[in-house]
Amino acid sequence: MAEAKVIRGTLKEGDVRLDKAIAQASGLSRERVKVLLAEGAIEIGGSRDLSASEKITAPCDFQIDLPPPVALAAEPQQIALDIVFEDRYLVVVDKPAGMVVHPAAGNHDGTLVNALLHHCSGELSGIGGVARPGIVHRIDKDTSGLLIVAKTDAAHEGLAKQFAEHSIRRRYLAVCAGTPHPASGTIATRIGRSDRNRKKMAVLPDDSQRGKHAITHYETLRTLDGCSLIQCRLETGRTHQIRVHCASIGHALLGDKTYGRTPARLRPLLDSIGFERQALHAAELGFEHPVTGKTHDFRAELPPDMLELIDKATR
């Protein structure tokens, strides 16, 4: 039976919300910290009556009584995985387009979690509150490329902290409509839920109280026929960040049915090769190993469908 766990640490003084400060210090997600605060599972100065929005005014110690993870309603499935790296603490996977990361409504099996539960024989971290998910970050179903999965709680905590501090190195390759001007630049906006469609994300006004700050650095690598191959380096990691940012500057990713319409002149190109997803690939992933401290940098070559798309669009 899974056991409860205690996390202890020290918060530094600063004008920072309590939930954010604890998330950064503990490696837990901010949403997870909010839930634990509401449940009285976090203690500071002998008090458990704490508000997520209160500010840290002086250095203080904290204790988190992490409850046992609840059972995961997912079964191990023998599904082939492209393992790029694996040790006793974590695994790096090159996820194919079309594979959902975590079971959800409409996708109860055939997911990356189902495959990992089989591959790792159940040895995935449960620090997110659910037994054995191991998921530290996600990429969209129809995005291909590199993903880290934690096999131990120590690895999960360390990786989550790096993501919170934006120190994970991520480079994506994408094919967008048209040619960006300037050819390279930085897109910095707030991203949050769309008022018109809650299933979509949107760029929000800079003075909005909603959403989160998002920064994407892009560079045009090759000008194609009616489209361009670009690379995007993420400084933050918001939901659908690259897709939303590219669409916001008028260069939505080809095949992205949610955030942009493929130009009419390019539709025959996509139809001719059966390309039906957003042209986005997580090509590079770098991080400091949360247990060994070793620096790792991994690359995943473009999958055949994107290579064919680029080849057909080459002038």
N, C-alpha and C positions, 0 to 999 in steps of 0.2 A: 504494500500500500504506500502511495506517495506521502512524503512527510512535509510538514511546514518548514519554512526556512526563514532565517533572520538576516537582514542586511543592515549593517551599521556604517555610518560615515559622518563627515563633517561638512556643513554648509558654510561658504564664505560670505562675508558681509557684502552687500551690494543692493542696488535698486532692482531686484529681480523677484518675480512672482515665486511663491513657494513651490508650486507644482513644477515650474521650469527648473528651479534650482535643484530640487530632489531628483528630477529626471536626469539632469546632467551629472549629478554626483553618483547616482545609483546604476545608471545604464538602462533603467526601465523606460518605457515610452511615457510621454506626458499624459496620454489618455489613461494608461494603466495607473499612474500615480494619482490622478484625480479620483479614480474609483477607490483606490486604497485609502485615500484621505477621507472620502465620504463614509467608508466602512469603519473608520477609526483604527485602521491597521498601522498607522504611522504615528510615532511618538516623538515630540520635541520638548525638552525641558519639563518632562513629566506630564505633558498635556497631549491628549489625542483629539481635542476639540479644535481642529485646525481648518482653515479655509484655504483653498487652492490659490486664491487671489491675493492673500496677504503677502507683504514684502519682507525680505530678510533684512533686518536692521543691525544685526550683530552676528558674529560667528557662533554657530551652535551645532551640537551633535544631534543626529537623528537615528531612529531605529525603525525599520520596516519589518513587521511580522507578516511575511509573505505566506498566504494560505496554500495548502497543497493544490496543485493544478487539477482542474476538473478533467474528467475523461474526455478524450477527443472522439467524436463520432465519425471516425474515418478508419477504413480498414487498409492494411498493407496490400499492395498490388504489385505484381511483378511486371514492371514497365521499364523498358530500356532507358537508361540515362547516359548522357555524355558527361562523364566526370572529368573535370579539368585538374582538380587537386583534391586530395583528401588525407587527413590525418585523424588522430583520435579526438580532436577538438572541433573540427569543422570540415565542411565539404564545399567546394566551388563547382557549380553545375553550369553547363552551357544549355540553357532551356530553349527548346524549339518553339517557334511561333505556333499558336493554337493550343498550347498547354496552359491550363489555369494553375496558379500557384497553390491556392488554398481552397478546400471544399467550401461551397456556398450554394445558395439556392440555384437550382438548374445545373449545377456542376458538383454532384456528390461524390463522384469517383473519377478516375483517370487523371487526377491532378498530380502536381509535383509532390505534394505532401503524401499522397497515397504511395507514390513510387519510392519516396525516401523512407517511409515507414518500413517498407520491405527491404530496401537496400541497406539501411542502417540497423535493421533488426530492433526497431523501437528506440534506439539510442539517439534521441533528439531532445534538445532542451525544452523545459516547460516553464521558463521564466515569464512568458507572456500571459500566464494564467490558465493556459490550456495544456494538458499533458502532451508532451512530445511534438509540438509543432515545429520548433527549430527555426522558424521564419524570422529573420532579422529585418529584411526589407523585401519588397516585391517589385516585379515588373509586370506590365499588362499581359493579358492572355495572348494578344496578337503581336507582342514585341518579343523578339528573340534575343538571346545572349546571356551574359554572365550574371550569376546570382550566388550569394553566400548563404549557407545554412549552418546554424550552430548545432553541435552535437552535445555540448555540455553547457550548463548554466554559466560557468565562468567565461566561456567563449561568447555566449550570448550577451552577457553584461558588457564585456569589453568592446564587442563590435557595435552594440547599440550606442555606447558612449561615443565611439568614433563617428557614427552617423549623426548623432546629436550635435557634435562639434564640427561637423562638415569637413572632416579630415579624410574621408574616404575618397579615393581618386576614381572618377568615373568618366569614361569617354564613350559617346554614342555616335553611330553613323546613321544618317538618314537621307532620304531622297525627298526633296520638297518641290512644290510647284514653283516655276519661275526661277529667277536668280536674285538672291538678296542683295540689297544695296543699303549700306556698304557691304562689301564682300565678307567682312568679319566685324564682329562687334559684341556687345553685351546687352542682354535684355534683362531689366530689373523691374519687377512689378510685384503687386500683391496678387496672390491666387487664392480663390475660395470657391464655394459652391455657387453655381449660377442661380440667379433669382428666377429665371425663366424655365430652367430644367434642373432639378435637384440631382439628376444623375450625371450632370456635366460640371466641369470646373470652368472658371472664367477669370479673366483679368479684372481686378477690382480697382476702384479709385485709390490713389496713394494715401488719401486720408481716411480710408475705410477702417472701421474698427473690426471688420471681419477678415478672414483669410490669413495667409502667412506670406512673409516676404520671400520672393523666389528670384534666383539669379542664374541665368544661363549664358555661357560664353559660346558663341558659334563662329565657325569659319567655313567658307566655301572652298571645297577641295577640287571640284571639277564642275564645269558648266556643261550640261547635257542639252538634248533637244527639248526645250520647253520646261526643263526641270534642272535641278542641281543636286550634286552629292555634297552634303555638308557634314561637319563633325560638330558635336555639342559636348561641352564639358560642364558638368553640373557643379555649382557651388552650394546649392541646396537641393533637396530631393522631395519636391511636392508632388502630389498626385497629378499625373498626366502633364507634368511640367513642360517637357519639350514640345509636346503636341499643342498645348495651349499657347506657349510662347511663339512658336513658329506661325501658328494661325493668326496671332495678334499682330504680326508684322506683314501679313498678307502673303505668307508662303507656307501654307498648310502642307503637312506631309502627304505624299501620294498614298491613296488607298484609305485615308482616314475618314471614315464615314461619320464620325462624331463631331470633329472640329473643322472639317473643310470639305468642299466639293472638288473632286478632281476636274481640272479644266477639260472642256469638251474635246479639245484636240488631243488630249492624252488618254482619254477613255479607251479608244481602240487599242492603244499600247497595252494597258493593263488587262483588257479583255483577252487579247491575243495570247497572253502567257498565264491567264487565270490568276492574276495577282489580286487578292481580295483582303489584304490587311494593311495596316499602316506600315510604311516603309521605315522601320526603326529597329536598330540592332544595338544592344549593349556590348560594345566591342572591347573595352578595356576596364579592368577593375583592379585597384590597388589599395592596400591597407597594411597596417602593422598587425602582425599576428597577436591576438589578445592574450595569449599564454606564453609563447616563446619570445615575443618581441621582434621577431624577424620581419623584414620588409618583404611583402609579396606583391608582384604585379603580374596580372594574367591578361591574355588576349584571346579573343574568339574571332575566327575568320568569318567574313560575311557568309550567310547561308546561300544555297543555290538559287532560291527565288529572288533574292535581292541582287545577286550577281547577274542573273538573267535580265532583270529589270534595267540595271545600269548598262549592260551590254546592248540591249535593244534601243536604249535612249541615247547611246553615244553617237554623236554626229559624225 
